[in-house]
């Protein structure tokens, strides 16, 4: 009968407690990662510990944090997935133990120059995908055991949660800053028109919704609302690029179809995986009317005084990123004095388990010909209320002045 050494069991439990210690949760994520690396070195009696995080765009592991191996981070070490010690761990999604460290077993020369003789590494996994590698090293020859690898994996799981939390927080801050810089701080003053807008980020990951209003040299006013598929920093960055590109193309053409077509070609060439919906309208100069083109987006809602609001009669066009080069139709929408036009993104009208027509119907009932600020308040009250928005919402109201004809009607 095999006896279990109670001292060994007690030591093992102490090691596990050191890594899973609830007190670590009181640290911020960056301090937690630093403390976790120190504790991992201690419980495994290792001389070095390092975290390399996966840069998904390049397919390389980047040295991010270290204890006893700080030069990896300071020198910006990058290891391709599938190559070298850490690269094999990331590619295979399984632990690797090295009893010999030299140019035949590791790609990073810092490791053998440091004098490391033995290593163990495990994948860091979050959300079902590998996000990095945690490895430890010893300056004296040793054989890392299966128990050592289990402890290392426990530390890697804790580190992965901290890294994911840091990345989410950093993305959120970056996205919020980017969106604040790109959404107009103030809408332009346009003779004959009033405007108001709302932007509300979703309760989950922030996405790529935007709105924009700007004038052209010929006196026209451009209105655009869009929604990039996806969420987080990647969608927000694409949103920023699309907004800037659309502004540039608008200076070359007042034709909404041509502007959207050029935007689509640019996105398919430089952002081949990006998909977005856009509504693009050009107002004036001249009698009150808009020219509108859609790229997979909902048409605006228009409310004429004394009539129920309806979806504008605008022909649809293909999404940005999916079109085969066909020209999108351009529709002319009359906007009589006092009429209000409501542009919006799908976060305003889509609800889980509900037909989209129900959401659009609710929006049409909430929109009426009134000053834009009051219209925004009424729509947000009716469609959002006190519930947190599940998805980003961009809402833009434009109203033609009621009463006598203005300069833009000449």
Beta strands, then each sheet from edge to edge (+ up, - down):
strand 1: 48-55
strand 2: 60-67
strand 3: 78-80
strand 4: 96-98
strand 5: 118-126
strand 6: 129-138
strand 7: 193-200
strand 8: 207-215
strand 9: 221-231
strand 10: 276-283
strand 11: 289-295
strand 12: 301-303
strand 13: 310-311
strand 14: 331-334
strand 15: 340-344
strand 16: 393-400
sheet 1: 3+ 2- 1+ 6- 5+ 4-
sheet 2: 7+ 16- 15+ 12- 13+
sheet 3: 8+ 9- 10+ 11- 14+
end
